[in-house]
Amino acid sequence: MAITVILNGKKEDVKEGMSVSDLLAVKKIRPEVVTVELNDNILEREKYNKIFLKQSDRIELVYYMGGGYAF
């Protein structure tokens, strides 16, 4: 069975009982390169496998990019 969540502002169906870790695995995202915000709360990376998605959850995946000056 599937549930609908809001992922980065867009509705998306995901498998019921899916953890945040599962979502990242399905999306092929390494946990160390992203910060996950769930319903306006930043999650601790160590808890990704203990937090399960629910209907209408709002998930934001925030990536940090390194940069510098171009000459």
Secondary structure, DSSP 4 states (H G I P E B T S, - for coil): -EEEEEETTEEEEEETT-BHHHHHHHTT--GGGEEEEETTEEPPGGGGGG-B--TT-EEEEEE--------
